[in-house]
């Protein structure tokens, strides 16, 4: 108590004003956190405001288009993260680069859990042509990055199809992994997807001249202790049983 018999005033914490970009980033982070756990149609602007500890009018100030605009902005933010997963330095064998890219991609899937489907695979009532275009851009960017690492500036139709097919397989495997209660462990899933890429590239090389060149160049940089060496040792006993086909 002070001299007047009243309790002394408790000083309020200083209000920190955020810049426009900082506030927008704060709201998108809150929205991504919610979309990571629930389908977009199950998330309200009130939920986003509560998660960001701001008022609903403030959310509307930054996203006057409402939840649809906020969802598209959150999807764009997630897409930027996923596109960055495949931005890998051109150092070391190709399978090591793929493995590092997959580690980042699968970590995103793991972090966003059930919301991965809602964020990147569609099937939501708020899905539009714009959201579909954002998702397709992630796939195209990933494919272009991989073709760049293969040294295929002008890929043949078969080589491009092979890479795009693998990107689709990575997405499907990620969704199945979530559905299977995140089994097998992430490192096993990563190695399995790398093996899939090697197998698909090798099969394509059998009928496509350009794929053959890039496959031979990539395999020349692999080591016996690396993923391709381990895969070859596992396959050879199986291939031996097919000797009668030669």
SEMAR-549378 format. One line per 8 residues: number of its first residue (from 0); for each residue x, y negated, z negated of N, C-alpha, C. Coordinates in steps of 0.1 Angstrom, whole numbers, padded with zeros to 4 digits. Example, Ala and Ser with C-alpha at 12.3 -4.5 7.8 and 13.67 -1.06 7.14 Angstrom:
BEGIN
0	0132 0057 -0078 0123 0045 -0078 0132 0033 -0078 | 0128 0022 -0071 0137 0011 -0071 0129 0000 -0079
This chain:
BEGIN
0	0009 0012 0000 0000 0000 0000 0009 -0012 0000 | 0004 -0023 0007 0012 -0035 0007 0006 -0045 -0004 | 0011 -0057 -0005 0006 -0066 -0015 -0008 -0069 -0015 | -0015 -0068 -0004 -0029 -0071 -0002 -0038 -0059 -0006 | -0031 -0048 -0009 -0039 -0036 -0012 -0043 -0028 -0001 | -0038 -0031 0011 -0042 -0023 0023 -0029 -0015 0028 | -0032 -0004 0035 -0021 0004 0040 -0014 -0003 0051 | -0001 -0002 0051 0007 -0009 0062 0003 -0003 0075
8	0003 -0012 0085 0000 -0007 0099 0011 0002 0104 | 0007 0013 0110 0016 0022 0116 0019 0017 0131 | 0031 0015 0134 0035 0009 0147 0031 0020 0158 | 0025 0015 0168 0021 0024 0180 0034 0026 0188 | 0035 0038 0194 0046 0040 0203 0045 0031 0215 | 0057 0026 0219 0057 0017 0231 0051 0024 0243 | 0043 0017 0250 0037 0023 0263 0047 0022 0274 | 0050 0033 0280 0060 0033 0291 0052 0032 0304
16	0054 0022 0312 0047 0021 0324 0055 0028 0335 | 0048 0037 0342 0054 0045 0352 0053 0038 0366 | 0063 0040 0374 0062 0035 0388 0051 0042 0395 | 0047 0037 0407 0037 0044 0415 0041 0058 0418 | 0054 0060 0422 0059 0073 0426 0060 0083 0414 | 0064 0077 0402 0065 0085 0390 0051 0090 0386 | 0041 0081 0387 0027 0085 0383 0022 0095 0392 | 0024 0093 0405 0019 0102 0415 0025 0116 0413
24	0038 0116 0410 0045 0129 0407 0040 0135 0395 | 0037 0128 0385 0031 0133 0372 0018 0140 0375 | 0009 0133 0383 -0004 0139 0386 -0003 0152 0395 | 0006 0151 0404 0008 0163 0413 0014 0175 0405 | 0023 0172 0395 0028 0183 0387 0017 0189 0378 | 0009 0181 0373 -0003 0186 0365 -0012 0194 0374 | -0015 0189 0386 -0024 0196 0395 -0018 0210 0399 | -0005 0210 0402 0001 0222 0406 0001 0232 0395
32	0003 0228 0383 0002 0237 0371 -0012 0243 0370 | -0022 0235 0373 -0036 0241 0372 -0039 0250 0384 | -0035 0246 0396 -0038 0254 0407 -0030 0267 0407 | -0019 0267 0399 -0011 0279 0398 -0018 0290 0390 | -0028 0286 0382 -0035 0295 0373 -0049 0298 0378 | -0055 0288 0386 -0069 0290 0390 -0070 0286 0404 | -0081 0291 0410 -0084 0287 0424 -0088 0273 0424 | -0085 0266 0435 -0088 0251 0436 -0102 0247 0432
40	-0112 0256 0437 -0126 0252 0434 -0129 0253 0419 | -0120 0259 0411 -0123 0260 0397 -0116 0250 0389 | -0109 0240 0396 -0102 0230 0389 -0109 0216 0392 | -0112 0209 0382 -0119 0196 0383 -0109 0185 0381 | -0113 0173 0385 -0105 0161 0383 -0103 0158 0368 | -0113 0161 0360 -0112 0160 0346 -0101 0169 0340 | -0100 0181 0346 -0090 0190 0342 -0076 0184 0344 | -0074 0179 0356 -0062 0173 0360 -0058 0161 0351
48	-0069 0152 0349 -0066 0141 0340 -0062 0145 0326 | -0069 0156 0321 -0065 0160 0307 -0051 0166 0307 | -0048 0174 0318 -0034 0180 0318 -0023 0169 0319 | -0026 0158 0326 -0017 0147 0327 -0018 0137 0316 | -0028 0139 0307 -0030 0129 0296 -0033 0115 0301 | -0041 0114 0311 -0045 0101 0317 -0060 0101 0318 | -0066 0090 0322 -0080 0089 0324 -0084 0094 0338 | -0097 0098 0339 -0102 0103 0352 -0101 0091 0363
56	-0105 0079 0359 -0104 0068 0369 -0090 0066 0374 | -0080 0069 0366 -0066 0067 0370 -0063 0078 0381 | -0068 0090 0379 -0066 0100 0390 -0072 0096 0403 | -0084 0090 0402 -0091 0085 0414 -0084 0073 0420 | -0077 0065 0412 -0069 0054 0418 -0058 0059 0427 | -0052 0070 0423 -0041 0075 0431 -0046 0085 0442 | -0058 0091 0440 -0063 0100 0450 -0078 0097 0452 | -0081 0086 0459 -0095 0081 0460 -0103 0091 0468
64	-0097 0101 0475 -0104 0111 0482 -0109 0122 0473 | -0106 0121 0460 -0111 0131 0451 -0102 0144 0451 | -0109 0155 0448 -0101 0168 0446 -0096 0173 0459 | -0103 0171 0470 -0097 0175 0483 -0084 0169 0486 | -0083 0155 0484 -0071 0148 0487 -0060 0153 0477 | -0063 0155 0465 -0054 0159 0455 -0049 0173 0458 | -0058 0182 0462 -0054 0196 0466 -0044 0196 0477 | -0048 0188 0488 -0039 0188 0499 -0025 0182 0496
72	-0025 0172 0487 -0012 0166 0482 -0004 0177 0474 | -0011 0184 0466 -0004 0194 0458 0001 0206 0467 | -0007 0209 0477 -0003 0219 0486 0009 0215 0494 | 0010 0202 0498 0021 0196 0505 0034 0197 0496 | 0032 0194 0483 0043 0195 0474 0048 0209 0472 | 0039 0219 0471 0043 0233 0470 0050 0237 0483 | 0045 0232 0495 0051 0236 0508 0065 0231 0509 | 0067 0218 0504 0081 0213 0504 0090 0222 0496
80	0086 0227 0485 0094 0235 0476 0097 0248 0484 | 0087 0254 0490 0089 0267 0497 0098 0265 0509 | 0096 0254 0516 0105 0252 0528 0119 0251 0524 | 0121 0244 0512 0135 0243 0507 0141 0256 0503 | 0133 0266 0500 0138 0279 0496 0147 0285 0507 | 0144 0282 0520 0152 0288 0531 0163 0279 0536 | 0165 0268 0529 0176 0259 0532 0188 0264 0526 | 0196 0272 0533 0207 0280 0527 0220 0276 0534
88	0231 0274 0527 0244 0272 0534 0248 0284 0542 | 0255 0281 0553 0259 0291 0562 0272 0298 0557 | 0272 0303 0545 0284 0310 0539 0281 0324 0536 | 0290 0333 0539 0288 0347 0536 0280 0355 0546 | 0279 0368 0543 0271 0376 0552 0256 0372 0552 | 0249 0375 0563 0235 0371 0565 0226 0376 0554 | 0228 0389 0550 0220 0395 0540 0221 0388 0526 | 0233 0383 0523 0235 0375 0511 0227 0362 0511
96	0227 0356 0523 0220 0343 0524 0205 0346 0523 | 0200 0356 0529 0186 0360 0528 0182 0363 0514 | 0191 0370 0507 0188 0374 0493 0187 0362 0484 | 0196 0352 0486 0195 0339 0478 0182 0332 0481 | 0178 0331 0494 0166 0324 0498 0154 0331 0492 | 0154 0345 0492 0143 0352 0487 0142 0351 0472 | 0153 0350 0465 0153 0347 0450 0145 0335 0447 | 0148 0324 0455 0141 0311 0452 0126 0313 0456
104	0123 0319 0467 0109 0321 0471 0101 0329 0461 | 0107 0340 0457 0100 0349 0448 0099 0343 0434 | 0108 0335 0430 0107 0328 0418 0095 0318 0418 | 0093 0312 0429 0081 0303 0430 0068 0311 0429 | 0068 0323 0436 0056 0332 0435 0054 0336 0421 | 0064 0340 0414 0063 0344 0400 0058 0333 0391 | 0064 0321 0393 0060 0310 0384 0045 0306 0386 | 0041 0306 0399 0027 0302 0402 0017 0313 0401
112	0022 0325 0399 0013 0337 0396 0001 0338 0405 | -0011 0339 0399 -0023 0341 0407 -0026 0330 0416 | -0021 0318 0413 -0024 0306 0421 -0017 0306 0435 | -0007 0315 0436 0000 0316 0449 -0010 0318 0461 | -0019 0327 0459 -0029 0329 0470 -0037 0317 0473 | -0042 0310 0463 -0050 0298 0465 -0041 0287 0471 | -0029 0286 0467 -0020 0275 0472 -0016 0277 0486 | -0013 0289 0490 -0006 0291 0503 -0013 0301 0512
120	-0022 0309 0508 -0028 0319 0516 -0043 0316 0521 | -0048 0304 0516 -0062 0301 0521 -0072 0309 0513 | -0084 0309 0519 -0095 0316 0512 -0102 0308 0502 | -0099 0295 0502 -0106 0286 0492 -0116 0278 0499 | -0126 0273 0491 -0137 0265 0497 -0131 0251 0501 | -0120 0248 0496 -0114 0235 0499 -0104 0236 0511 | -0103 0247 0517 -0094 0249 0528 -0099 0242 0540 | -0090 0235 0547 -0094 0227 0559 -0083 0230 0570
128	-0085 0224 0581 -0075 0225 0592 -0062 0219 0587 | -0063 0208 0579 -0050 0202 0574 -0043 0211 0565 | -0050 0218 0556 -0043 0227 0546 -0038 0239 0554 | -0045 0244 0564 -0040 0255 0571 -0027 0251 0579 | -0027 0239 0584 -0015 0234 0591 -0003 0233 0582 | -0005 0229 0570 0006 0228 0560 0012 0242 0558 | 0003 0252 0556 0008 0265 0553 0015 0271 0566 | 0010 0268 0578 0017 0273 0590 0031 0266 0591
136	0032 0254 0587 0044 0246 0588 0055 0253 0579 | 0051 0258 0567 0060 0266 0559 0066 0278 0566 | 0057 0285 0573 0061 0297 0580 0070 0294 0592 | 0067 0283 0599 0075 0279 0611 0089 0275 0606 | 0089 0267 0595 0102 0262 0590 0111 0274 0585 | 0105 0283 0578 0112 0295 0574 0118 0303 0586 | 0110 0305 0596 0114 0312 0608 0126 0304 0615 | 0124 0291 0616 0135 0283 0623 0148 0284 0615
144	0147 0284 0602 0159 0285 0594 0166 0298 0596 | 0158 0309 0596 0164 0322 0598 0170 0323 0612 | 0163 0319 0622 0169 0319 0636 0182 0311 0637 | 0182 0300 0629 0194 0292 0629 0206 0300 0623 | 0203 0307 0612 0214 0315 0606 0218 0327 0615 | 0209 0331 0624 0212 0341 0633 0220 0336 0645 | 0221 0323 0646 0228 0316 0657 0220 0317 0670 | 0206 0317 0669 0198 0319 0681 0190 0305 0683
152	0197 0296 0689 0191 0283 0692 0179 0284 0701 | 0180 0293 0711 0169 0295 0720 0165 0310 0720 | 0158 0314 0709 0155 0328 0707 0145 0334 0718 | 0148 0346 0721 0139 0353 0730 0125 0355 0724 | 0115 0358 0731 0102 0360 0725 0102 0371 0715 | 0109 0382 0718 0109 0394 0709 0117 0390 0696 | 0128 0383 0697 0135 0380 0685 0127 0370 0677 | 0121 0360 0683 0112 0351 0675 0101 0359 0668
160	0095 0368 0676 0084 0376 0670 0088 0384 0659 | 0100 0390 0660 0105 0398 0649 0107 0390 0636 | 0113 0378 0637 0115 0369 0626 0102 0365 0620 | 0092 0361 0628 0079 0357 0623 0072 0368 0617 | 0073 0380 0622 0067 0392 0616 0072 0394 0602 | 0086 0392 0601 0092 0394 0587 0087 0384 0578 | 0085 0371 0582 0080 0361 0573 0066 0365 0568 | 0058 0370 0577 0044 0375 0573 0045 0386 0563
168	0055 0395 0566 0056 0406 0556 0060 0402 0542 | 0069 0391 0542 0073 0386 0529 0061 0380 0521 | 0052 0373 0528 0040 0368 0522 0031 0379 0517 | 0029 0389 0526 0020 0400 0522 0026 0407 0510 | 0039 0410 0510 0045 0417 0499 0044 0409 0486 | 0045 0396 0487 0044 0388 0475 0030 0389 0469 | 0020 0389 0477 0006 0390 0472 0004 0404 0467 | 0009 0414 0473 0007 0428 0468 0014 0429 0455
176	0026 0423 0454 0034 0424 0441 0026 0418 0430 | 0019 0406 0432 0011 0400 0422 -0001 0410 0419 | -0007 0416 0429 -0018 0425 0426 -0014 0437 0419 | -0001 0441 0421 0004 0453 0414 0010 0450 0400 | 0006 0439 0394 0011 0435 0381 0026 0433 0381 | 0031 0426 0392 0045 0422 0393 0055 0434 0392 | 0051 0445 0399 0059 0456 0400 0062 0459 0415 | 0074 0463 0419 0086 0466 0411 0092 0453 0407
184	0103 0454 0399 0110 0441 0394 0114 0433 0406 | 0115 0420 0403 0118 0411 0414 0131 0414 0422 | 0141 0418 0415 0154 0421 0422 0152 0433 0432 | 0144 0443 0428 0141 0454 0437 0133 0450 0449 | 0123 0441 0446 0115 0436 0457 0123 0428 0467 | 0132 0420 0462 0141 0412 0471 0150 0421 0479 | 0156 0431 0473 0165 0440 0481 0157 0448 0491 | 0144 0452 0488 0136 0459 0497 0132 0450 0509
192	0130 0438 0507 0126 0429 0518 0139 0426 0527 | 0150 0425 0521 0163 0424 0529 0165 0436 0537 | 0162 0448 0532 0163 0460 0540 0153 0460 0551 | 0141 0455 0549 0131 0454 0559 0136 0445 0571 | 0143 0434 0567 0148 0425 0578 0158 0432 0586 | 0167 0438 0580 0178 0445 0587 0172 0456 0596 | 0162 0464 0591 0156 0474 0599 0149 0468 0611 | 0141 0457 0609 0134 0451 0620 0143 0445 0630
200	0153 0438 0626 0163 0433 0635 0170 0443 0643 | 0173 0454 0637 0180 0465 0644 0171 0472 0654 | 0158 0474 0650 0149 0480 0660 0146 0470 0672 | 0146 0458 0669 0144 0448 0680 0156 0448 0689 | 0168 0449 0683 0180 0449 0691 0181 0460 0701 | 0174 0471 0698 0174 0483 0707 0167 0480 0721 | 0158 0470 0721 0151 0467 0733 0153 0452 0738 | 0161 0444 0731 0162 0430 0734 0177 0426 0734
208	0182 0421 0745 0196 0419 0746 0201 0408 0737 | 0193 0397 0735 0197 0387 0726 0197 0392 0712 | 0187 0399 0708 0186 0405 0694 0198 0414 0692 | 0202 0421 0702 0214 0430 0701 0227 0422 0698 | 0228 0411 0705 0240 0402 0703 0240 0397 0688 | 0229 0391 0684 0229 0385 0671 0230 0395 0660 | 0224 0407 0663 0225 0418 0653 0240 0423 0651 | 0247 0425 0662 0261 0429 0662 0269 0419 0655
216	0267 0406 0658 0274 0395 0651 0272 0395 0636 | 0259 0396 0632 0256 0396 0618 0261 0408 0611 | 0260 0420 0617 0265 0432 0610 0280 0432 0609 | 0287 0425 0618 0302 0425 0617 0307 0418 0605 | 0298 0409 0599 0302 0401 0587 0298 0408 0574 | 0291 0419 0575 0286 0427 0563 0298 0435 0558 | 0296 0439 0545 0306 0448 0539 0300 0461 0534 | 0309 0471 0532 0305 0484 0528 0298 0483 0514
224	0301 0473 0506 0295 0472 0493 0283 0464 0493 | 0280 0458 0504 0268 0449 0505 0255 0456 0508 | 0244 0449 0510 0231 0455 0513 0231 0464 0525 | 0237 0460 0536 0237 0468 0548 0245 0481 0546 | 0256 0480 0539 0264 0492 0536 0256 0502 0528 | 0249 0497 0517 0241 0506 0509 0229 0512 0517 | 0223 0504 0525 0212 0509 0533 0216 0520 0543 | 0228 0518 0549 0233 0528 0558 0236 0541 0552
232	0241 0540 0539 0244 0553 0532 0231 0560 0528 | 0220 0553 0526 0208 0559 0523 0201 0565 0535 | 0203 0558 0546 0196 0562 0559 0203 0574 0565 | 0216 0575 0565 0223 0585 0572 0218 0599 0569 | 0216 0603 0557 0211 0617 0554 0197 0619 0561 | 0189 0609 0561 0176 0611 0567 0177 0612 0582 | 0186 0603 0588 0188 0603 0602 0194 0617 0607 | 0202 0623 0598 0208 0636 0602 0198 0646 0605
240	0187 0646 0598 0176 0655 0600 0169 0653 0613 | 0172 0642 0620 0165 0639 0633 0175 0642 0644 | 0186 0649 0642 0196 0651 0652 0190 0658 0664 | 0180 0666 0662 0174 0674 0673 0167 0665 0683 | 0165 0652 0679 0159 0643 0689 0168 0636 0698 | 0181 0638 0696 0191 0632 0705 0194 0641 0717
